[in-house]
Amino acid sequence: MDERFPYGYDVQVYLDKAFEQLKETMFWATKEMLDDRYVYTIEQENGVYNFVSYYKQDDGGTQRSVLDYCDWKGFIDHWVFMNDWYAEKHNPVKEYMRVEASNKMSCGWALEIYQIRKHELGNFSVYVQAGNRSAGASKTYYIPQDYLKLPWEEFLDKYIELVATGSCYVTRNDIEETEGLKEFLGFKVG
C-alpha cells in the first residue's frame, strides 16, 4: 500500500479524520457549517494516487485540482484550512477583551488589535491583527477546551505556546496584567 494512504483509498476516512482535527479547537462545529462547494476524492493518475478536489463554480462548472501532498496529514491540514473559516462564521463573537501590549512594534510591524473573544456557541479565541505601511495580516487562534480546565499557570504556559506571543507583541506579563481577563476566561480569582 502507498505510504501516503495508510487508511486505504476511501477518501471518507481522511475526511472524518480532518473533521475530528477541526473539532479539537472548534468543538461546536457541525458538518452543515462547512464549505459544500468542494468535493474530495482519491484518484489514480499516471499510476499514482492523489487527493483530488472538485470545486463547484458559481456558473455551474466544476474545477478539478490534484492536491499533491507528501502525505495524508498534508491533505488533512489543507481540508481544515479550507473549512475553518466557514465553521467560524457560524459562531459569532458575543464579547471580547482587549489586551494591551508592552511591545507594539516588531520587525517593522505594528500590533493593531489583540483581542480575546468569547463566542455565542461557546469557545474562546484570540484575534491578532498587525501591519506595516503597505501590508497587514490577521489570525484567529481558537483556545482548546482542555486548556480552560487547567490551573491558571498551566493555562498560561499552553496559551503562550499556542498563540506564540513572546517577544512579538503580547507577553505573558501583558496577559497576566490585563484586569478582569482571568475571570473573563472562567478562572477563579484569588
GROMACS elastic network, one bead per residue, 0.5 to 0.9 nm:
[ bonds ]
;  ai    aj funct       b0    kb
    1     4     6  0.85684   500
    1     5     6  0.73112   500
    1     6     6  0.71853   500
    1     8     6  0.75485   500
    2     5     6  0.54910   500
    2     6     6  0.68892   500
    2     8     6  0.82319   500
    2    49     6  0.81011   500
    3     6     6  0.56671   500
    3    71     6  0.75204   500
    3    72     6  0.88227   500
    4     7     6  0.89105   500
    4    49     6  0.87685   500
    4    50     6  0.87597   500
    4    69     6  0.83922   500
    4    70     6  0.67378   500
    4    72     6  0.55156   500
    4    73     6  0.85949   500
    5     8     6  0.53862   500
    5     9     6  0.65410   500
    5    14     6  0.89738   500
    5    49     6  0.85637   500
    5    50     6  0.89754   500
    5    71     6  0.72141   500
    5    72     6  0.61313   500
    6     9     6  0.85344   500
    6    72     6  0.79967   500
    7    10     6  0.76938   500
    7    13     6  0.70295   500
    7    14     6  0.77902   500
    8    11     6  0.81809   500
    8    13     6  0.82981   500
    9    12     6  0.88124   500
    9    13     6  0.84983   500
    9    41     6  0.86468   500
    9    42     6  0.60981   500
    9    43     6  0.82121   500
    9    49     6  0.82909   500
   10    13     6  0.60405   500
   10    14     6  0.76710   500
   10    41     6  0.77904   500
   10    42     6  0.69853   500
   11    14     6  0.53538   500
   11    15     6  0.62608   500
   11    16     6  0.87106   500
   11    40     6  0.69685   500
   11    41     6  0.55081   500
   11    42     6  0.58416   500
   11    51     6  0.79091   500
   12    16     6  0.60241   500
   12    17     6  0.85509   500
   12    40     6  0.85685   500
   12    41     6  0.82792   500
   13    16     6  0.52380   500
   13    17     6  0.63976   500
   13    18     6  0.87424   500
   14    17     6  0.50123   500
   14    18     6  0.61043   500
   14    19     6  0.86046   500
   14    72     6  0.74539   500
   14    73     6  0.88347   500
   14    75     6  0.81563   500
   14    76     6  0.69279   500
   15    19     6  0.61605   500
   15    20     6  0.86086   500
   15    40     6  0.83839   500
   15    76     6  0.73078   500
   15    79     6  0.78699   500
   16    19     6  0.51070   500
   16    20     6  0.62465   500
   16    21     6  0.87144   500
   17    20     6  0.50363   500
   17    21     6  0.63049   500
   17    22     6  0.87408   500
   17    76     6  0.73090   500
   18    21     6  0.50695   500
   18    22     6  0.62827   500
   18    23     6  0.87095   500
   18    73     6  0.87221   500
   18    75     6  0.83482   500
   18    77     6  0.73574   500
   18    78     6  0.89564   500
   18    79     6  0.65561   500
   18    80     6  0.63112   500
   19    23     6  0.62062   500
   19    24     6  0.88003   500
   19    29     6  0.89148   500
   19    30     6  0.88725   500
   19    31     6  0.80132   500
   19    76     6  0.84938   500
   19    79     6  0.84649   500
   19    80     6  0.73750   500
   20    23     6  0.51210   500
   20    24     6  0.65031   500
   21    24     6  0.52739   500
   21    25     6  0.76795   500
   21    26     6  0.88532   500
   21    76     6  0.80674   500
   21    77     6  0.86142   500
   21    80     6  0.74946   500
   22    25     6  0.60998   500
   22    26     6  0.59713   500
   22    27     6  0.77311   500
   22    29     6  0.79443   500
   22    80     6  0.59069   500
   22    81     6  0.89859   500
   22    83     6  0.83938   500
   22    84     6  0.70283   500
   23    28     6  0.71051   500
   23    29     6  0.63660   500
   23    30     6  0.86045   500
   24    27     6  0.59233   500
   24   144     6  0.66012   500
   24   145     6  0.81736   500
   25    28     6  0.87747   500
   25   123     6  0.83240   500
   25   141     6  0.86654   500
   25   142     6  0.56490   500
   25   143     6  0.64432   500
   25   145     6  0.72717   500
   26    29     6  0.55957   500
   26    84     6  0.81864   500
   26    87     6  0.78632   500
   26    88     6  0.80100   500
   26   123     6  0.74608   500
   26   142     6  0.71402   500
   26   143     6  0.87845   500
   26   144     6  0.78458   500
   26   145     6  0.89669   500
   27    30     6  0.85684   500
   27   122     6  0.86148   500
   27   123     6  0.79442   500
   27   144     6  0.84443   500
   27   145     6  0.80481   500
   28    87     6  0.87642   500
   28    91     6  0.83169   500
   28   121     6  0.66061   500
   28   122     6  0.73052   500
   28   123     6  0.81523   500
   29    32     6  0.82768   500
   29    33     6  0.65959   500
   29    34     6  0.83680   500
   29    84     6  0.89836   500
   29    87     6  0.59312   500
   29    88     6  0.81752   500
   29    90     6  0.82117   500
   29    91     6  0.85732   500
   30    33     6  0.55234   500
   30    34     6  0.74427   500
   30    87     6  0.76860   500
   31    34     6  0.55238   500
   31    35     6  0.88055   500
   31    87     6  0.85522   500
   32    35     6  0.83150   500
   32    36     6  0.83034   500
   32    87     6  0.86629   500
   33    36     6  0.86555   500
   33    83     6  0.85457   500
   33    86     6  0.62103   500
   33    87     6  0.50102   500
   33    88     6  0.84346   500
   33    89     6  0.82633   500
   33    90     6  0.67698   500
   34    82     6  0.88747   500
   34    83     6  0.56036   500
   34    84     6  0.76654   500
   34    85     6  0.84869   500
   34    86     6  0.54217   500
   34    87     6  0.57263   500
   35    38     6  0.66615   500
   35    82     6  0.76839   500
   35    83     6  0.58827   500
   35    84     6  0.89618   500
   35    85     6  0.88741   500
   35    86     6  0.60714   500
   35    87     6  0.82906   500
   36    39     6  0.73303   500
   36    55     6  0.89629   500
   36    56     6  0.85342   500
   37    54     6  0.80341   500
   37    55     6  0.55842   500
   37    56     6  0.50353   500
   37    57     6  0.75619   500
   38    53     6  0.63334   500
   38    54     6  0.55242   500
   38    56     6  0.64110   500
   39    52     6  0.83393   500
   39    53     6  0.56414   500
   39    54     6  0.50875   500
   39    55     6  0.66123   500
   39    56     6  0.81779   500
   40    51     6  0.70214   500
   40    52     6  0.56386   500
   40    54     6  0.62940   500
   40    55     6  0.89036   500
   41    50     6  0.83942   500
   41    51     6  0.58890   500
   41    52     6  0.52445   500
   41    53     6  0.64796   500
   41    54     6  0.82458   500
   42    49     6  0.65591   500
   42    50     6  0.55448   500
   42    52     6  0.58020   500
   42    53     6  0.87030   500
   43    48     6  0.81299   500
   43    49     6  0.54679   500
   43    50     6  0.56517   500
   43    51     6  0.65085   500
   43    52     6  0.66280   500
   43    66     6  0.88310   500
   44    47     6  0.58834   500
   44    48     6  0.52213   500
   44    50     6  0.63553   500
   44    51     6  0.88856   500
   45    48     6  0.52961   500
   45    49     6  0.62773   500
   45    50     6  0.74855   500
   46    49     6  0.83886   500
   50    66     6  0.66136   500
   50    67     6  0.65031   500
   50    68     6  0.62026   500
   50    69     6  0.77727   500
   51    65     6  0.86864   500
   51    66     6  0.61874   500
   51    67     6  0.52450   500
   51    68     6  0.69054   500
   51    69     6  0.78380   500
   51    72     6  0.85842   500
   51    75     6  0.73138   500
   52    64     6  0.70202   500
   52    65     6  0.56550   500
   52    67     6  0.54842   500
   52    68     6  0.83732   500
   53    63     6  0.80316   500
   53    64     6  0.57835   500
   53    65     6  0.52626   500
   53    66     6  0.65200   500
   53    67     6  0.70955   500
   54    62     6  0.61735   500
   54    63     6  0.55195   500
   54    65     6  0.64978   500
   55    61     6  0.83266   500
   55    62     6  0.53704   500
   55    63     6  0.50098   500
   55    64     6  0.64852   500
   55    65     6  0.81489   500
   56    59     6  0.83873   500
   56    60     6  0.66024   500
   56    61     6  0.61477   500
   56    63     6  0.67132   500
   57    60     6  0.54544   500
   57    61     6  0.51884   500
   57    62     6  0.56201   500
   57    63     6  0.71212   500
   58    61     6  0.72115   500
   58    62     6  0.89825   500
   59    62     6  0.87446   500
   67    75     6  0.74811   500
   68    71     6  0.86712   500
   68    75     6  0.85531   500
   69    72     6  0.70939   500
   69    73     6  0.82715   500
   69    74     6  0.55746   500
   69    75     6  0.62817   500
   70    73     6  0.82873   500
   70    74     6  0.67477   500
   70    75     6  0.86618   500
   71    74     6  0.56264   500
   71    75     6  0.70894   500
   72    75     6  0.51318   500
   72    76     6  0.63882   500
   72    77     6  0.87790   500
   73    76     6  0.50019   500
   73    77     6  0.61812   500
   73    78     6  0.85291   500
   74    77     6  0.51306   500
   74    78     6  0.61375   500
   74    79     6  0.86172   500
   75    79     6  0.61280   500
   75    80     6  0.86639   500
   76    79     6  0.50389   500
   76    80     6  0.61985   500
   76    81     6  0.85394   500
   77    80     6  0.51970   500
   77    81     6  0.61288   500
   77    82     6  0.86167   500
   78    81     6  0.50900   500
   78    82     6  0.61545   500
   78    83     6  0.87206   500
   79    82     6  0.50809   500
   79    83     6  0.62465   500
   79    84     6  0.85256   500
   80    83     6  0.51894   500
   80    84     6  0.56893   500
   80    85     6  0.89555   500
   81    84     6  0.57418   500
   81    85     6  0.76322   500
   82    85     6  0.72006   500
   82    86     6  0.80897   500
   83    86     6  0.53511   500
   83    87     6  0.64881   500
   83    88     6  0.86704   500
   84    87     6  0.51639   500
   84    88     6  0.59856   500
   84    89     6  0.87469   500
   85    89     6  0.63376   500
   86    89     6  0.53678   500
   86    90     6  0.72086   500
   87    90     6  0.55609   500
   87    91     6  0.72474   500
   88    91     6  0.54560   500
   88    92     6  0.72780   500
   89    92     6  0.63063   500
   90   120     6  0.89973   500
   90   121     6  0.83774   500
   91    94     6  0.89402   500
   91   119     6  0.59363   500
   91   120     6  0.57566   500
   91   121     6  0.56165   500
   91   122     6  0.78955   500
   91   123     6  0.88709   500
   92   118     6  0.86128   500
   92   119     6  0.55957   500
   92   120     6  0.58414   500
   92   121     6  0.78479   500
   93    96     6  0.73571   500
   93   117     6  0.62412   500
   93   118     6  0.57654   500
   93   120     6  0.61412   500
   93   124     6  0.88699   500
   93   125     6  0.89859   500
   94   117     6  0.76283   500
   94   118     6  0.59098   500
   94   119     6  0.52839   500
   94   120     6  0.55629   500
   95   116     6  0.87540   500
   95   117     6  0.60000   500
   95   118     6  0.54367   500
   95   119     6  0.71542   500
   95   120     6  0.87209   500
   96   115     6  0.62474   500
   96   116     6  0.55444   500
   96   118     6  0.59012   500
   96   119     6  0.87298   500
   96   184     6  0.87111   500
   97   114     6  0.85497   500
   97   115     6  0.55299   500
   97   116     6  0.53397   500
   97   117     6  0.64894   500
   97   118     6  0.86742   500
   97   178     6  0.88003   500
   97   180     6  0.86349   500
   97   181     6  0.71179   500
   97   184     6  0.80234   500
   98   113     6  0.76457   500
   98   114     6  0.59068   500
   98   116     6  0.64624   500
   98   117     6  0.86625   500
   98   178     6  0.83213   500
   99   113     6  0.83464   500
   99   114     6  0.56954   500
   99   115     6  0.59746   500
   99   116     6  0.74448   500
   99   170     6  0.77672   500
   99   174     6  0.70603   500
   99   175     6  0.67666   500
   99   177     6  0.89171   500
   99   178     6  0.61886   500
   99   181     6  0.85975   500
  100   103     6  0.88757   500
  100   104     6  0.85433   500
  100   113     6  0.87994   500
  100   114     6  0.73223   500
  100   115     6  0.89895   500
  100   170     6  0.73825   500
  100   174     6  0.66801   500
  100   175     6  0.83306   500
  100   178     6  0.74643   500
  101   104     6  0.57627   500
  101   111     6  0.80733   500
  101   114     6  0.80998   500
  101   169     6  0.57767   500
  101   171     6  0.71228   500
  101   174     6  0.60062   500
  101   175     6  0.85866   500
  102   169     6  0.70148   500
  102   170     6  0.66545   500
  102   171     6  0.74284   500
  102   173     6  0.87555   500
  102   174     6  0.66557   500
  103   106     6  0.75643   500
  103   111     6  0.84206   500
  103   167     6  0.77777   500
  103   168     6  0.73240   500
  103   170     6  0.67626   500
  103   171     6  0.82268   500
  104   109     6  0.81987   500
  104   110     6  0.55860   500
  104   111     6  0.50747   500
  104   112     6  0.79663   500
  104   168     6  0.80365   500
  104   169     6  0.52738   500
  104   170     6  0.78052   500
  105   108     6  0.63591   500
  105   109     6  0.55681   500
  105   111     6  0.63407   500
  105   168     6  0.76143   500
  105   169     6  0.66366   500
  106   109     6  0.53078   500
  106   110     6  0.66451   500
  106   111     6  0.82180   500
  106   167     6  0.80080   500
  106   168     6  0.57831   500
  106   169     6  0.68658   500
  107   110     6  0.85206   500
  107   168     6  0.85626   500
  108   131     6  0.83155   500
  108   132     6  0.63666   500
  108   133     6  0.89485   500
  109   130     6  0.62291   500
  109   131     6  0.50796   500
  109   133     6  0.84252   500
  109   135     6  0.89001   500
  109   136     6  0.82876   500
  110   129     6  0.86934   500
  110   130     6  0.53796   500
  110   131     6  0.54113   500
  110   132     6  0.61157   500
  110   169     6  0.83778   500
  111   114     6  0.74084   500
  111   128     6  0.77094   500
  111   129     6  0.62346   500
  111   131     6  0.67584   500
  111   168     6  0.89046   500
  111   169     6  0.65644   500
  111   170     6  0.88766   500
  112   128     6  0.77490   500
  112   129     6  0.54744   500
  112   130     6  0.50726   500
  112   131     6  0.71403   500
  113   127     6  0.72633   500
  113   128     6  0.55480   500
  113   130     6  0.68983   500
  113   138     6  0.87906   500
  114   126     6  0.71600   500
  114   127     6  0.57237   500
  114   129     6  0.66198   500
  114   130     6  0.88347   500
  114   170     6  0.80510   500
  115   125     6  0.81851   500
  115   126     6  0.56343   500
  115   127     6  0.51721   500
  115   128     6  0.66523   500
  116   124     6  0.69176   500
  116   125     6  0.57599   500
  116   127     6  0.64106   500
  116   128     6  0.89053   500
  116   181     6  0.85054   500
  116   185     6  0.87980   500
  117   123     6  0.84293   500
  117   124     6  0.54100   500
  117   125     6  0.51297   500
  117   126     6  0.60139   500
  117   127     6  0.73390   500
  118   121     6  0.89108   500
  118   122     6  0.69910   500
  118   123     6  0.62190   500
  118   125     6  0.67152   500
  118   184     6  0.84615   500
  118   185     6  0.82535   500
  119   122     6  0.51692   500
  119   123     6  0.56941   500
  119   124     6  0.61362   500
  119   125     6  0.78448   500
  120   123     6  0.79776   500
  123   142     6  0.73904   500
  123   143     6  0.70888   500
  123   144     6  0.78180   500
  123   145     6  0.70563   500
  124   141     6  0.86738   500
  124   142     6  0.60920   500
  124   143     6  0.56558   500
  124   144     6  0.81341   500
  124   145     6  0.84441   500
  124   185     6  0.77602   500
  125   140     6  0.64891   500
  125   141     6  0.53859   500
  125   143     6  0.55175   500
  125   144     6  0.89028   500
  126   139     6  0.81130   500
  126   140     6  0.55343   500
  126   141     6  0.50811   500
  126   142     6  0.63946   500
  126   143     6  0.74827   500
  126   163     6  0.78311   500
  127   138     6  0.71723   500
  127   139     6  0.58984   500
  127   141     6  0.65885   500
  127   142     6  0.88475   500
  128   137     6  0.83574   500
  128   138     6  0.54672   500
  128   139     6  0.54456   500
  128   140     6  0.64628   500
  128   141     6  0.84091   500
  129   136     6  0.73887   500
  129   137     6  0.57827   500
  129   139     6  0.66163   500
  129   140     6  0.88906   500
  130   135     6  0.87240   500
  130   136     6  0.56795   500
  130   137     6  0.56962   500
  130   138     6  0.64121   500
  131   134     6  0.76196   500
  131   135     6  0.55360   500
  131   137     6  0.61938   500
  131   138     6  0.86070   500
  132   135     6  0.54501   500
  132   136     6  0.62526   500
  133   136     6  0.82620   500
  141   162     6  0.76738   500
  141   163     6  0.67025   500
  142   162     6  0.89347   500
  143   146     6  0.84990   500
  143   147     6  0.69404   500
  143   148     6  0.80005   500
  143   159     6  0.75575   500
  143   162     6  0.79396   500
  143   163     6  0.89696   500
  144   147     6  0.55958   500
  144   148     6  0.73853   500
  145   148     6  0.55087   500
  145   149     6  0.71506   500
  146   149     6  0.52755   500
  146   150     6  0.70169   500
  147   150     6  0.55406   500
  147   151     6  0.87056   500
  147   154     6  0.81242   500
  147   155     6  0.55436   500
  147   156     6  0.88073   500
  147   158     6  0.69724   500
  147   159     6  0.77057   500
  148   151     6  0.79896   500
  148   152     6  0.82754   500
  148   155     6  0.66062   500
  148   185     6  0.75364   500
  148   186     6  0.76599   500
  148   187     6  0.78667   500
  149   152     6  0.87820   500
  149   155     6  0.80187   500
  149   187     6  0.87977   500
  150   153     6  0.80172   500
  150   154     6  0.59610   500
  150   155     6  0.55074   500
  151   154     6  0.54500   500
  151   155     6  0.60770   500
  151   156     6  0.87418   500
  151   187     6  0.81744   500
  152   156     6  0.62075   500
  152   157     6  0.87829   500
  152   182     6  0.80323   500
  152   187     6  0.69360   500
  152   188     6  0.86599   500
  153   156     6  0.51467   500
  153   157     6  0.64596   500
  153   158     6  0.89056   500
  154   157     6  0.50626   500
  154   158     6  0.63693   500
  154   159     6  0.84759   500
  155   158     6  0.52382   500
  155   159     6  0.59038   500
  155   160     6  0.85409   500
  156   160     6  0.59867   500
  156   161     6  0.84820   500
  156   172     6  0.71881   500
  156   175     6  0.83456   500
  156   176     6  0.84622   500
  157   160     6  0.54078   500
  157   161     6  0.64105   500
  157   162     6  0.87886   500
  157   172     6  0.85194   500
  158   161     6  0.51000   500
  158   162     6  0.61119   500
  158   163     6  0.86767   500
  159   162     6  0.50291   500
  159   163     6  0.60730   500
  159   164     6  0.79694   500
  159   165     6  0.86349   500
  159   172     6  0.88980   500
  160   163     6  0.54392   500
  160   164     6  0.53732   500
  160   165     6  0.56833   500
  160   166     6  0.71257   500
  160   171     6  0.80029   500
  160   172     6  0.67751   500
  161   164     6  0.51836   500
  161   165     6  0.76125   500
  161   166     6  0.87745   500
  162   165     6  0.83229   500
  163   166     6  0.88509   500
  164   167     6  0.87382   500
  164   168     6  0.79793   500
  164   170     6  0.89312   500
  165   168     6  0.58116   500
  165   169     6  0.63628   500
  165   170     6  0.52389   500
  165   171     6  0.55797   500
  165   172     6  0.73949   500
  166   169     6  0.70764   500
  166   170     6  0.65668   500
  166   171     6  0.51044   500
  166   172     6  0.71224   500
  167   170     6  0.72928   500
  167   171     6  0.66856   500
  168   171     6  0.77897   500
  170   173     6  0.81051   500
  170   174     6  0.59643   500
  170   175     6  0.72953   500
  171   174     6  0.50761   500
  171   175     6  0.65356   500
  171   176     6  0.87585   500
  172   175     6  0.51222   500
  172   176     6  0.62149   500
  172   177     6  0.86245   500
  173   177     6  0.60209   500
  173   178     6  0.86160   500
  174   177     6  0.52135   500
  174   178     6  0.62662   500
  175   178     6  0.54423   500
  175   179     6  0.88433   500
  175   181     6  0.76447   500
  175   182     6  0.88044   500
  176   179     6  0.79657   500
  176   181     6  0.78887   500
  176   182     6  0.78284   500
  177   180     6  0.88270   500
  177   181     6  0.83843   500
  178   181     6  0.56949   500
  178   182     6  0.81197   500
  179   182     6  0.77087   500
  179   183     6  0.88694   500
  180   183     6  0.54397   500
  180   184     6  0.60789   500
  180   185     6  0.87997   500
  181   185     6  0.62161   500
  181   186     6  0.86607   500
  181   187     6  0.87385   500
  182   185     6  0.53806   500
  182   186     6  0.65659   500
  182   187     6  0.53411   500
  182   188     6  0.72431   500
  182   189     6  0.71020   500
  183   187     6  0.51405   500
  183   188     6  0.62409   500
  183   189     6  0.67168   500
  184   187     6  0.74715   500
